Amino acid sequence: MSAIQSENGLIFQEKQYFDKWMQFFALAGLMMMINVGTLLSIFYIVPEAPSVLLILAGIPVLVFAIIGFLFSKMEMATEVRHDGLHIRYRPTQRIFRHFPFDLIGSSQRSKGGLFDGINNWRIRRYPNKTIYQCGSHEKVLIKLTNGKSLLIDSKRPDELIAAISSMKKM
């Protein structure tokens, strides 16, 4: 969406999803191969090994299924509405965090570090800074009037800055 007013109150909306599935399944496959290889070697060396080891082999499958389900639900939503900036980071935040426009001092484009694109899906909180990461190299630095700042990953940082600036002028 552009910085044009819409009928539902959204000026800008961006949703970013976890897209590192290939690395996740490669790691899961490697772990399963190591697990199966270990169990087969145990049964080859000790033929009378208890069959409970086969049940133990299913535990990593269950763990990766749960982790895969959580990864599939990861989403960072950034919205600029008429009343301010709204950020939600699922699955850890169920509701949007709201930053009214009178609290936003300035917003500018920022570059990420060298390793920011490698599985950096997290929220980091410091006393005067909150960083919302979702694996993008492009970032928007928002300085708040209370001395704190937000660093938000965005695939469309120029549109986000334009939407914030257009709403602050109103």
Z-matrix of the N, CA and C atoms (Angstrom, degrees):
N
C 1 1.452
C 2 1.512 1 109.46
N 3 1.272 2 115.67 1 150.79
C 4 1.458 3 119.05 2 178.06
C 5 1.522 4 109.11 3 -97.36
N 6 1.313 5 115.07 4 -171.68
C 7 1.462 6 120.32 5 -177.56
C 8 1.519 7 111.67 6 -84.22
N 9 1.307 8 117.91 7 28.00
C 10 1.456 9 123.09 8 177.21
C 11 1.521 10 107.85 9 -95.44
N 12 1.325 11 116.71 10 141.04
C 13 1.458 12 119.86 11 -178.38
C 14 1.520 13 110.13 12 -65.15
N 15 1.297 14 115.79 13 140.70
C 16 1.457 15 121.02 14 178.00
C 17 1.519 16 109.12 15 -114.65
N 18 1.338 17 114.96 16 168.80
C 19 1.458 18 119.36 17 -176.74
C 20 1.519 19 113.11 18 -71.07
N 21 1.324 20 119.75 19 -22.04
C 22 1.464 21 121.07 20 -178.71
C 23 1.525 22 112.75 21 -99.33
N 24 1.312 23 118.92 22 9.89
C 25 1.456 24 121.82 23 175.33
C 26 1.515 25 114.91 24 89.37
N 27 1.326 26 118.17 25 -1.74
C 28 1.463 27 120.72 26 178.90
C 29 1.526 28 110.08 27 -87.04
N 30 1.305 29 115.69 28 132.75
C 31 1.451 30 121.64 29 174.84
C 32 1.528 31 109.18 30 -100.36
N 33 1.319 32 115.82 31 -39.73
C 34 1.468 33 122.71 32 -179.76
C 35 1.520 34 107.29 33 -144.12
N 36 1.318 35 116.25 34 139.49
C 37 1.460 36 120.69 35 176.12
C 38 1.522 37 108.45 36 -143.57
N 39 1.338 38 114.74 37 133.26
C 40 1.463 39 120.70 38 176.86
C 41 1.517 40 108.18 39 -141.36
N 42 1.327 41 114.87 40 127.38
C 43 1.461 42 120.41 41 176.09
C 44 1.518 43 107.58 42 -119.20
N 45 1.320 44 114.96 43 129.46
C 46 1.461 45 121.09 44 179.03
C 47 1.520 46 108.18 45 -120.43
N 48 1.318 47 115.26 46 132.60
C 49 1.457 48 121.64 47 -176.84
C 50 1.518 49 110.03 48 -114.03
N 51 1.320 50 115.35 49 157.09
C 52 1.463 51 121.13 50 176.98
C 53 1.525 52 108.32 51 -65.48
N 54 1.323 53 117.32 52 121.84
C 55 1.463 54 121.08 53 -175.48
C 56 1.533 55 113.00 54 -124.77
N 57 1.293 56 116.65 55 27.82
C 58 1.461 57 120.88 56 -179.18
C 59 1.527 58 110.95 57 -103.89
N 60 1.329 59 117.62 58 40.42
C 61 1.461 60 121.38 59 -174.57
C 62 1.516 61 112.99 60 -65.32
N 63 1.307 62 117.85 61 -36.62
C 64 1.468 63 119.77 62 -176.86
C 65 1.535 64 110.73 63 -63.40
N 66 1.319 65 117.91 64 -43.89
C 67 1.463 66 120.07 65 178.92
C 68 1.523 67 110.59 66 -65.67
N 69 1.332 68 116.98 67 -38.49
C 70 1.459 69 120.27 68 -179.52
C 71 1.523 70 110.92 69 -62.99
N 72 1.341 71 117.04 70 -47.98
C 73 1.460 72 119.28 71 -178.01
C 74 1.527 73 111.97 72 -72.21
N 75 1.325 74 118.32 73 -29.03
C 76 1.466 75 119.63 74 174.49
C 77 1.529 76 109.94 75 -65.24
N 78 1.321 77 117.00 76 -43.23
C 79 1.469 78 120.88 77 177.32
C 80 1.528 79 110.76 78 -64.61
N 81 1.332 80 117.26 79 -41.54
C 82 1.466 81 120.49 80 178.90
C 83 1.525 82 110.72 81 -64.05
N 84 1.332 83 117.31 82 -42.39
C 85 1.465 84 120.64 83 178.63
C 86 1.509 85 112.42 84 -64.12
N 87 1.325 86 116.55 85 -41.06
C 88 1.463 87 120.70 86 178.10
C 89 1.528 88 110.68 87 -63.60
N 90 1.321 89 116.68 88 -42.30
C 91 1.461 90 119.58 89 179.69
C 92 1.528 91 111.16 90 -65.46
N 93 1.325 92 116.81 91 -39.06
C 94 1.460 93 119.93 92 179.42
C 95 1.532 94 111.04 93 -66.89
N 96 1.337 95 117.65 94 -39.44
C 97 1.466 96 120.26 95 178.29
C 98 1.526 97 111.03 96 -63.70
N 99 1.326 98 116.77 97 -41.58
C 100 1.468 99 120.07 98 177.75
C 101 1.529 100 110.00 99 -64.18
N 102 1.323 101 116.79 100 -41.62
C 103 1.456 102 121.68 101 -179.94
C 104 1.534 103 111.23 102 -63.20
N 105 1.322 104 116.83 103 -48.33
C 106 1.467 105 120.67 104 -179.61
C 107 1.525 106 110.35 105 -65.32
N 108 1.334 107 117.04 106 -42.41
C 109 1.464 108 120.01 107 178.23
C 110 1.508 109 112.74 108 -60.90
N 111 1.318 110 116.62 109 -40.43
C 112 1.465 111 120.76 110 178.01
C 113 1.528 112 110.91 111 -64.71
N 114 1.326 113 116.75 112 -45.11
C 115 1.466 114 119.75 113 -179.77
C 116 1.529 115 111.63 114 -65.20
N 117 1.316 116 117.67 115 -42.12
C 118 1.465 117 119.56 116 178.91
C 119 1.525 118 111.45 117 -63.73
N 120 1.322 119 116.35 118 -38.03
C 121 1.470 120 118.27 119 178.57
C 122 1.532 121 110.46 120 -69.25
N 123 1.330 122 117.92 121 -34.52
C 124 1.469 123 120.21 122 177.10
C 125 1.523 124 109.94 123 -65.44
N 126 1.349 125 117.28 124 -45.04
C 127 1.471 126 120.00 125 179.57
C 128 1.524 127 111.94 126 -68.04
N 129 1.336 128 117.74 127 -27.66
C 130 1.464 129 120.82 128 178.14
C 131 1.533 130 110.36 129 -73.78
N 132 1.353 131 115.98 130 -41.68
C 133 1.460 132 120.35 131 -178.14
C 134 1.531 133 110.65 132 -75.43
N 135 1.339 134 116.35 133 -44.29
C 136 1.460 135 121.67 134 -177.47
C 137 1.531 136 107.81 135 -120.09
N 138 1.332 137 118.86 136 91.06
C 139 1.474 138 120.31 137 -176.49
C 140 1.527 139 113.77 138 -63.98
N 141 1.309 140 117.74 139 -24.36
C 142 1.465 141 119.29 140 -179.07
C 143 1.533 142 112.04 141 -92.76
N 144 1.325 143 117.54 142 21.76
C 145 1.467 144 121.38 143 178.69
C 146 1.529 145 109.32 144 -62.59
N 147 1.328 146 117.41 145 143.44
C 148 1.470 147 120.22 146 -176.88
C 149 1.540 148 111.44 147 -65.61
N 150 1.310 149 114.94 148 147.46
C 151 1.460 150 119.58 149 -178.63
C 152 1.528 151 112.15 150 -74.59
N 153 1.323 152 117.54 151 -5.58
C 154 1.460 153 120.35 152 175.65
C 155 1.535 154 110.67 153 -63.58
N 156 1.326 155 116.67 154 -21.82
C 157 1.464 156 119.64 155 176.80
C 158 1.524 157 111.31 156 -64.48
N 159 1.338 158 117.02 157 -30.32
C 160 1.466 159 119.27 158 176.56
C 161 1.525 160 111.03 159 -67.57
N 162 1.330 161 115.92 160 -34.94
C 163 1.464 162 119.37 161 176.45
C 164 1.527 163 109.49 162 -68.06
N 165 1.320 164 116.26 163 -39.39
C 166 1.466 165 119.78 164 177.88
C 167 1.525 166 111.49 165 -63.36
N 168 1.317 167 117.14 166 -26.68
C 169 1.471 168 120.10 167 178.67
C 170 1.522 169 111.28 168 -67.90
N 171 1.321 170 117.59 169 -25.29
C 172 1.459 171 121.16 170 179.96
C 173 1.517 172 114.12 171 -78.89
N 174 1.327 173 117.30 172 -16.13
C 175 1.467 174 120.24 173 -178.24
C 176 1.528 175 111.90 174 -62.81
N 177 1.349 176 120.86 175 -45.94
C 178 1.472 177 118.24 176 177.43
C 179 1.526 178 113.32 177 -61.84
N 180 1.330 179 116.88 178 -32.32
C 181 1.467 180 119.44 179 176.73
C 182 1.527 181 109.91 180 -62.83
N 183 1.319 182 117.07 181 -44.02
C 184 1.459 183 121.59 182 178.46
C 185 1.535 184 111.25 183 -64.58
N 186 1.324 185 116.24 184 -42.87
C 187 1.471 186 120.15 185 179.38
C 188 1.524 187 110.56 186 -61.54
N 189 1.342 188 117.76 187 -45.93
C 190 1.460 189 119.79 188 -179.98
C 191 1.522 190 111.96 189 -68.80
N 192 1.321 191 118.51 190 -29.21
C 193 1.464 192 120.33 191 175.69
C 194 1.531 193 110.25 192 -66.19
N 195 1.327 194 116.90 193 -42.55
C 196 1.463 195 120.54 194 178.62
C 197 1.525 196 110.70 195 -66.57
N 198 1.324 197 117.14 196 -45.13
C 199 1.467 198 120.61 197 178.67
C 200 1.524 199 110.54 198 -62.86
N 201 1.327 200 116.93 199 -41.76
C 202 1.461 201 120.56 200 177.84
C 203 1.519 202 111.89 201 -61.79
N 204 1.337 203 117.36 202 -39.03
C 205 1.462 204 120.60 203 177.12
C 206 1.529 205 110.83 204 -63.56
N 207 1.335 206 116.96 205 -43.74
C 208 1.466 207 119.91 206 178.94
C 209 1.531 208 111.42 207 -64.68
N 210 1.342 209 117.02 208 -41.50
C 211 1.466 210 119.97 209 178.19
C 212 1.529 211 111.43 210 -63.45
N 213 1.325 212 117.00 211 -35.07
C 214 1.460 213 119.02 212 -179.39
C 215 1.522 214 111.84 213 -67.93
N 216 1.315 215 117.43 214 -20.72
C 217 1.459 216 121.53 215 -179.86
C 218 1.527 217 112.99 216 -95.00
N 219 1.334 218 118.54 217 -0.53
C 220 1.463 219 120.50 218 -178.28
C 221 1.525 220 109.88 219 -72.11
N 222 1.321 221 114.98 220 128.56
C 223 1.454 222 120.94 221 -178.19
C 224 1.522 223 108.91 222 -154.21
N 225 1.312 224 116.05 223 136.80
C 226 1.456 225 120.19 224 171.89
C 227 1.524 226 107.46 225 -116.32
N 228 1.315 227 115.99 226 119.78
C 229 1.460 228 122.14 227 179.81
C 230 1.521 229 108.91 228 -111.48
N 231 1.321 230 115.70 229 126.01
C 232 1.461 231 122.31 230 176.68
C 233 1.516 232 107.18 231 -118.72
N 234 1.313 233 116.38 232 124.33
C 235 1.458 234 120.95 233 -178.63
C 236 1.515 235 110.28 234 -132.47
N 237 1.327 236 114.97 235 139.60
C 238 1.456 237 121.36 236 170.53
C 239 1.520 238 105.67 237 -110.18
N 240 1.322 239 115.46 238 118.33
C 241 1.462 240 122.08 239 179.74
C 242 1.517 241 108.21 240 -115.74
N 243 1.320 242 115.78 241 -178.89
C 244 1.469 243 120.26 242 -179.27
C 245 1.522 244 112.72 243 -65.11
N 246 1.331 245 117.45 244 -25.59
C 247 1.463 246 119.85 245 -176.45
C 248 1.525 247 113.78 246 -100.18
N 249 1.343 248 119.12 247 -3.17
C 250 1.455 249 119.71 248 177.49
C 251 1.516 250 113.27 249 149.73
N 252 1.328 251 114.55 250 -167.73
C 253 1.451 252 123.16 251 178.92
C 254 1.521 253 108.75 252 -92.78
N 255 1.331 254 116.12 253 135.15
C 256 1.456 255 121.70 254 -179.31
C 257 1.528 256 108.33 255 -125.82
N 258 1.356 257 116.06 256 132.10
C 259 1.463 258 121.64 257 -179.44
C 260 1.525 259 108.41 258 -130.76
N 261 1.336 260 115.31 259 132.27
C 262 1.466 261 120.39 260 174.85
C 263 1.524 262 107.81 261 -132.71
N 264 1.321 263 115.19 262 135.75
C 265 1.457 264 122.59 263 -177.45
C 266 1.518 265 107.77 264 -125.68
N 267 1.323 266 116.15 265 95.90
C 268 1.464 267 120.39 266 -178.99
C 269 1.504 268 110.51 267 -83.57
N 270 1.286 269 121.22 268 148.92
C 271 1.456 270 130.34 269 6.01
C 272 1.521 271 113.83 270 -91.33
N 273 1.334 272 119.40 271 2.92
C 274 1.465 273 119.68 272 -175.44
C 275 1.518 274 113.15 273 -81.68
N 276 1.331 275 118.14 274 -25.51
C 277 1.463 276 120.82 275 177.99
C 278 1.525 277 108.35 276 -118.56
N 279 1.308 278 116.01 277 120.65
C 280 1.471 279 119.20 278 179.73
C 281 1.523 280 111.97 279 -87.31
N 282 1.318 281 117.06 280 -27.36
C 283 1.457 282 120.33 281 -179.39
C 284 1.525 283 109.01 282 -116.52
N 285 1.321 284 116.29 283 161.28
C 286 1.456 285 121.82 284 -179.43
C 287 1.523 286 110.34 285 -74.42
N 288 1.330 287 115.48 286 140.47
C 289 1.473 288 120.37 287 168.13
C 290 1.511 289 106.73 288 -85.67
N 291 1.304 290 116.67 289 132.84
C 292 1.458 291 122.19 290 -173.28
C 293 1.522 292 110.40 291 -109.47
N 294 1.325 293 115.77 292 130.12
C 295 1.459 294 122.76 293 175.54
C 296 1.524 295 107.26 294 -123.94
N 297 1.338 296 118.19 295 104.26
C 298 1.467 297 120.00 296 -178.45
C 299 1.529 298 111.26 297 -65.61
N 300 1.342 299 115.73 298 156.66
C 301 1.463 300 120.45 299 -176.27
C 302 1.528 301 112.62 300 -64.97
N 303 1.340 302 118.18 301 -29.48
C 304 1.471 303 118.73 302 178.50
C 305 1.531 304 111.96 303 -71.44
N 306 1.334 305 118.03 304 -14.12
C 307 1.463 306 122.61 305 176.12
C 308 1.527 307 111.87 306 -88.56
N 309 1.336 308 116.78 307 -19.39
C 310 1.469 309 121.51 308 -178.24
C 311 1.514 310 109.20 309 -86.63
N 312 1.336 311 115.50 310 120.55
C 313 1.458 312 120.46 311 179.39
C 314 1.516 313 112.21 312 -86.93
N 315 1.320 314 116.99 313 -54.63
C 316 1.463 315 121.08 314 -179.11
C 317 1.530 316 109.18 315 -150.84
N 318 1.315 317 114.45 316 160.55
C 319 1.463 318 120.23 317 176.06
C 320 1.517 319 108.22 318 -140.14
N 321 1.326 320 115.47 319 136.83
C 322 1.459 321 120.16 320 -179.32
C 323 1.518 322 109.76 321 -148.25
N 324 1.320 323 114.73 322 159.37
C 325 1.457 324 121.19 323 -179.53
C 326 1.531 325 109.24 324 -77.72
N 327 1.323 326 115.83 325 145.47
C 328 1.453 327 121.14 326 -179.26
C 329 1.522 328 108.68 327 -141.75
N 330 1.289 329 116.39 328 151.87
C 331 1.468 330 121.44 329 177.68
C 332 1.512 331 109.48 330 -99.46
N 333 1.326 332 114.75 331 149.21
C 334 1.452 333 120.63 332 177.99
C 335 1.514 334 111.23 333 -87.86
N 336 1.306 335 114.79 334 176.71
C 337 1.451 336 121.09 335 178.27
C 338 1.517 337 112.16 336 -80.51
N 339 1.297 338 115.48 337 -179.93
C 340 1.459 339 122.01 338 -176.72
C 341 1.521 340 111.84 339 -65.27
N 342 1.316 341 118.32 340 -38.23
C 343 1.453 342 122.12 341 -174.69
C 344 1.528 343 113.41 342 -102.37
N 345 1.315 344 119.11 343 16.66
C 346 1.462 345 120.81 344 -176.91
C 347 1.521 346 113.32 345 -69.56
N 348 1.323 347 118.90 346 -23.43
C 349 1.450 348 120.70 347 -178.27
C 350 1.513 349 114.24 348 -85.56
N 351 1.321 350 118.18 349 -0.09
C 352 1.461 351 121.43 350 -174.92
C 353 1.522 352 109.72 351 -101.62
N 354 1.301 353 115.93 352 93.69
C 355 1.475 354 122.88 353 173.91
C 356 1.525 355 113.73 354 49.07
N 357 1.297 356 118.11 355 40.90
C 358 1.459 357 120.99 356 178.36
C 359 1.515 358 109.83 357 -100.23
N 360 1.296 359 115.99 358 72.37
C 361 1.455 360 121.93 359 174.89
C 362 1.520 361 107.09 360 -105.32
N 363 1.309 362 116.11 361 99.88
C 364 1.461 363 119.07 362 -178.86
C 365 1.519 364 110.04 363 -168.05
N 366 1.307 365 114.12 364 166.74
C 367 1.458 366 122.32 365 171.77
C 368 1.516 367 106.33 366 -113.35
N 369 1.320 368 116.13 367 125.16
C 370 1.469 369 119.65 368 175.92
C 371 1.518 370 108.02 369 -113.60
N 372 1.321 371 114.99 370 127.88
C 373 1.458 372 120.10 371 -179.06
C 374 1.525 373 109.49 372 -115.23
N 375 1.309 374 114.55 373 128.35
C 376 1.452 375 123.06 374 174.34
C 377 1.524 376 106.81 375 -119.61
N 378 1.326 377 118.23 376 169.43
C 379 1.469 378 118.70 377 -178.30
C 380 1.533 379 113.96 378 -56.30
N 381 1.331 380 118.21 379 -39.17
C 382 1.464 381 120.08 380 -176.89
C 383 1.523 382 113.29 381 -118.62
N 384 1.328 383 117.60 382 12.36
C 385 1.462 384 119.78 383 -176.45
C 386 1.521 385 110.05 384 -151.57
N 387 1.325 386 116.32 385 139.37
C 388 1.454 387 122.36 386 173.19
C 389 1.522 388 107.37 387 -123.82
N 390 1.330 389 116.42 388 130.00
C 391 1.456 390 121.93 389 -177.44
C 392 1.526 391 108.22 390 -115.93
N 393 1.330 392 115.62 391 122.55
C 394 1.461 393 122.45 392 175.33
C 395 1.525 394 107.11 393 -104.26
N 396 1.336 395 116.95 394 107.94
C 397 1.457 396 121.40 395 -177.37
C 398 1.517 397 110.86 396 -109.03
N 399 1.323 398 115.11 397 139.17
C 400 1.466 399 119.94 398 174.99
C 401 1.521 400 110.92 399 -144.17
N 402 1.320 401 117.37 400 30.95
C 403 1.449 402 121.65 401 172.05
C 404 1.510 403 115.84 402 84.41
N 405 1.307 404 119.35 403 16.10
C 406 1.459 405 122.32 404 179.71
C 407 1.523 406 109.84 405 -103.69
N 408 1.320 407 115.86 406 145.70
C 409 1.470 408 119.64 407 177.85
C 410 1.531 409 111.70 408 -82.42
N 411 1.315 410 117.11 409 -21.55
C 412 1.458 411 121.48 410 -179.49
C 413 1.521 412 108.98 411 -88.24
N 414 1.320 413 116.07 412 134.59
C 415 1.457 414 120.87 413 -176.72
C 416 1.524 415 109.94 414 -136.75
N 417 1.316 416 114.83 415 157.71
C 418 1.457 417 122.00 416 174.81
C 419 1.523 418 107.30 417 -121.34
N 420 1.320 419 116.00 418 123.32
C 421 1.456 420 121.93 419 177.99
C 422 1.520 421 107.84 420 -96.70
N 423 1.317 422 116.53 421 119.66
C 424 1.463 423 122.45 422 -179.62
C 425 1.517 424 107.77 423 -114.89
N 426 1.316 425 115.40 424 117.54
C 427 1.463 426 120.83 425 178.02
C 428 1.519 427 108.45 426 -95.07
N 429 1.322 428 114.96 427 128.06
C 430 1.457 429 121.11 428 -178.87
C 431 1.524 430 109.94 429 -93.88
N 432 1.315 431 115.98 430 157.93
C 433 1.469 432 120.32 431 -177.54
C 434 1.523 433 112.72 432 -72.77
N 435 1.335 434 118.06 433 -14.74
C 436 1.461 435 120.41 434 179.51
C 437 1.531 436 112.25 435 -89.35
N 438 1.343 437 117.43 436 10.11
C 439 1.462 438 121.45 437 177.73
C 440 1.512 439 114.00 438 93.40
N 441 1.314 440 118.32 439 -7.77
C 442 1.458 441 121.53 440 178.93
C 443 1.521 442 109.55 441 -92.73
N 444 1.327 443 115.28 442 170.27
C 445 1.460 444 119.11 443 178.88
C 446 1.524 445 110.07 444 -144.00
N 447 1.333 446 114.82 445 158.77
C 448 1.460 447 123.39 446 176.49
C 449 1.522 448 107.76 447 -121.48
N 450 1.303 449 116.86 448 138.30
C 451 1.456 450 121.89 449 172.86
C 452 1.526 451 106.11 450 -121.24
N 453 1.336 452 115.79 451 113.15
C 454 1.461 453 121.57 452 -171.66
C 455 1.519 454 109.30 453 -116.98
N 456 1.329 455 116.94 454 128.69
C 457 1.462 456 121.05 455 172.44
C 458 1.521 457 109.03 456 -70.82
N 459 1.329 458 115.53 457 140.39
C 460 1.458 459 120.00 458 178.96
C 461 1.521 460 109.06 459 -152.94
N 462 1.315 461 116.03 460 138.92
C 463 1.460 462 120.32 461 174.38
C 464 1.518 463 110.81 462 -84.63
N 465 1.341 464 117.08 463 -14.11
C 466 1.467 465 123.08 464 177.69
C 467 1.527 466 109.48 465 -130.22
N 468 1.330 467 117.76 466 67.40
C 469 1.465 468 119.30 467 -174.04
C 470 1.529 469 113.97 468 -67.01
N 471 1.334 470 117.40 469 -34.44
C 472 1.467 471 119.29 470 -179.02
C 473 1.523 472 111.71 471 -65.54
N 474 1.331 473 117.16 472 -39.01
C 475 1.469 474 120.58 473 178.39
C 476 1.525 475 111.07 474 -67.74
N 477 1.332 476 116.74 475 -37.78
C 478 1.463 477 120.39 476 178.28
C 479 1.524 478 110.71 477 -64.94
N 480 1.324 479 117.16 478 -44.53
C 481 1.466 480 120.74 479 178.79
C 482 1.521 481 110.77 480 -64.35
N 483 1.344 482 117.19 481 -41.28
C 484 1.467 483 120.65 482 178.93
C 485 1.524 484 111.23 483 -64.00
N 486 1.328 485 117.53 484 -39.71
C 487 1.468 486 120.52 485 179.57
C 488 1.524 487 111.06 486 -66.31
N 489 1.325 488 117.23 487 -42.54
C 490 1.469 489 120.51 488 178.40
C 491 1.524 490 109.90 489 -64.74
N 492 1.318 491 117.29 490 -44.70
C 493 1.466 492 120.67 491 -178.54
C 494 1.526 493 111.20 492 -64.80
N 495 1.326 494 117.30 493 -40.65
C 496 1.473 495 119.25 494 -178.56
C 497 1.535 496 110.73 495 -67.31
N 498 1.314 497 117.71 496 -35.17
C 499 1.460 498 119.32 497 179.81
C 500 1.527 499 112.29 498 -77.78
N 501 1.330 500 117.63 499 -27.98
C 502 1.470 501 120.00 500 177.83
C 503 1.532 502 110.51 501 -70.00
N 504 1.337 503 117.00 502 -30.12
C 505 1.464 504 120.62 503 -178.81
C 506 1.512 505 112.23 504 -75.09
N 507 1.316 506 118.07 505 -18.25
C 508 1.463 507 121.04 506 -176.67
C 509 1.509 508 111.73 507 -76.82
